[in-house]
Amino acid sequence: MRESRDKIIEIWSDSFKEGEWFLQNLASTYYEDRFSVNFRYNFQPIFKFRNEDGRSFVAEVYGHYSTWTPVPDVIKNVLKYGKPDIIVYNPLNKKIILSIEETAAVPTGNQSLQRLERVWFAAKSKIPFVYLISEYGLHVDGGVRKSSIWPAYLALKLSSQYQIPSLTLFYGSLTSPENYSVGSGVSVLTELSFIYIMEWLGYNVKEEKEKLLRSLFRSMCTFVLGQAEDIAILLPGLTMMNDTLIDFLMERVK
């Protein structure tokens, strides 16, 4: 049961399943036996977490955006450009802490343009954004296709232009395409989410946050460089995708 001093964070999601999945990953990775789950009205997941120093907070899942009235204005504005799978929301100051899009649809060919309006609008609105996608996917012809460079390339550009982290994370592998349990994507998403939530709670996580963002920007650059020549004749900024760009991005997103 929530105590009066507990801070509340809201997890708005496209479904209850996705919101609960997000918090279960957080719980199993960082909280072990220091969390509990109850169901308000027998269907709404309410998580309570206790940090190692004894401070606790409550996370409430609001699944299926259209189910709730009223939807916070800042979230309603985001939904005009598509429904992110997960929005981490601070109801006290009415600000979005983190927006997440995760999909099993591998962005190859025309699919690489899907959902990118959500990526752009989050950056424009100064909302940290994560796009979690499979690095490899099964094609209808039975072959395996690798994800396009465009989501990662766009994210690097948006991070620079709007001075807010826009990140592309990958899961799966060539031998296990579209497998959430393979690769670093889900675990890195959980780590990043934990850092942002700890920051919201007032903990000093500046060093951890900068270290992780630098690593993610480097991985995105490496991904683009690895197949740029096969996709584009001319790709502006390609020769800058080294420590010069990463240092520049880290200055921009502070």
N, C-alpha and C positions, 0 to 999 in steps of 0.2 A: 504494500500500500504506500502511496506517495506521502512523504512528510512535507510539511509546509515549507521547509527550507530547500527542498530539492528543486534544482533547475529543470526545466522541461524543454525538450527538443522534439520537434515533430518530423516524422518521416512520411512525406506525401509520395504516393507511388501509383503506378498504373494498375496495380493489383495488390491485394494483401499479401499474396505469396512473395512478390518481389520485395516489399518492405520488410517482411519477416526474414527473408533470405539475407538481406543486407545486415540486419541486426544480429542474426544468428552467427554470421561470419565474424562480426565484431566481437561477440560474446565468446565464441570458442577460441579465438586467437588471443584476446587480451584479458579476458575476465575469468576464465575457468569457473570456479565456484562462487564468484562474486557478482552474480546476476540472478535475476528471477524473471519469469514471464507469467503474466496473468491476461485474461481475456475479458475486457469490458464488454458488457452486453452479450457475452459468450461468443463474440466474433472479432473484436478489435484487439490486436496484440499490444500489450503495454509492457515494455521492458524496464526493469530497474537495474542500474549498474552501480557498483561501488568501486571506486578507485583504491589503489593501495594505501593512500593516506586517509582513507575513511570517508572522503567526500563522495556523495552519490548524486546521480541524476536520473531522470526518467525520460524514456524515448517512447513516443506514442505513434503508432502506425495509422495513417489515413489512406487506406487503399481505395482504388477506383475513384478518381478525382471527382466525377460527376455525382458521387453518392452523398457528398457533404454540402451543407449550407450553413454559413457562407464559406466559399473558398477564399482564402486570403487574396487581396488584390494583386500582390506581387506575384503570386503563383498563377492567378488567373491571367495575368499579362503574359507569362511565359507560355501558357497553354495555347495562346493564339498562334504560336509558331510550331505547334506539335507537342506531344506529351512525353516528356522525359520519363524514363522508367522509375527514377528515384529523385526526389528533391529533399535535401536536408534543410530544414527551416527553423529559424529562431523566432518564435511567436512574440517574444518580448520586444525586440526592436524591429520586427516585421521584415527581416532580411533573410535571403537564401544563403546558406553557408556553403553548399555544394550541390551541383546538379549532375546527374549521372544518366547516361544512355548506354544500355547493354543490349546486345543483339547476337543472334546466331546467324543472321544473314550476312554472309561474307561480302564486303564491298569490292566486288570485281565488276568490270564493265560499267554499265549504267547504274548498277547498284551502288557504286562508289559515291554517287551524288545523293543517295537517299539519306535523310535525316540531317544533312549538313546545314540546313536552315536553323536547326536547333543549336548546333555548334556555334554558328555565327551569332545568333541572337543572345546566347548566354554571354559571349565575350562582349558584345555591344552593351549588355546590361550590367557588366562588371560582376558576373557570376562565375566563380571557378567551375570548370566543366571537365568531365571525364567521359570519353567515348571508349567503351570496352567492347572489343570485337575479336572475332576469331582470326588468327593469322593465316589459317588455311581453311578451305571449305570444299566440300564435295560438290562437283558439278553434275548436272543431269546426265551428262555423257559418261559418268562413272569416274572421271578423272578428278584430280585435286588441283584447285586453283589457289594462288597466293593472293592475299589482300592487296588492294591497290595502295599506292603511295599517297593518294589525294587526301584522305582524312588526316594523316599525320602532317603532311605538308601544310594543309590549311590551318591546323592547330598551331604549328610553329609561327605562321604568319599572324594569326589572331592574337597569340600571346604577346607578340611584339607590338602590334598595332594598338591593342586595347589595354595593355599592361595588366593582364589578368591571366592566370594559368588556364590554358586550354590544352588538354592532354589526351593522347591516344594510347591505350593499353591493349596488349594482345594476349590471348589465351590460345591453347591448342598447339599442335605441331604438325609436321608433314605426315607423320605416322598416326597421329591422333587428332585429325582435324575436327573442329567444332566441339572440342572436349574441354569443358570449363575446369576440370580438375588437372589439366596439363598446362604447363607454362606458368608464367609469373603474373598474368593479368589480374586474376581474382585476388591473390594475396597482396599485390601492390595496391590495388584499389582499397582493400581493407586497411592497409597501413596508412595510406593517404587519408582515408576517412577518419581514422582514429586521430591522426595529427590535427586535422581540422576541428574535430570535436573537442580535443584537449585544448586547442587554442580558444575555442568558444567558451570553455569552462574557466579560462584565465590562466592556464598553465603556460610556462615559457617553453615553447617547442620550436623556437626560431631556428636553432641549429639543425634539428632533425628535419624540419620542413625544407630548408634550403638544400640540405644534402640530398633529400629524396627528389626534389624538383630538378636539381642539376642532373641527377642520374637519369630521370625520365626524359628530359630534353635531349640528353646525349643518345639515349636509346632510340628516340624518334628520328634524330638526325641520321643515325646509323641505318635505320630501316629505310629511309628515303634514299640514302646514298647507295644502298645495296641493290636497288633495281631501277634507279632513275633513268639510266641509259636505255633500258628496255622499254620505257614508257613515254619519254619525252625527249625531243631533239634539243630543246632549250628549256631550262628550268632556272628561272631567276633565283639567285642566292645560293645555288648549289655549291659553289666554291667556298662559301662562307660557313658551311655546315661543319664547324670544328669548334675548338675552344673559344674562338672569337665570337661566334654566334651565341654559344651557350653563356658566356660571360655577359654578353649584351642582354640576353633574355633575363638572366638573373637580376640584372640591374632594373630592367623594365617592370618585372612582376613584383617587386618589393612593395 
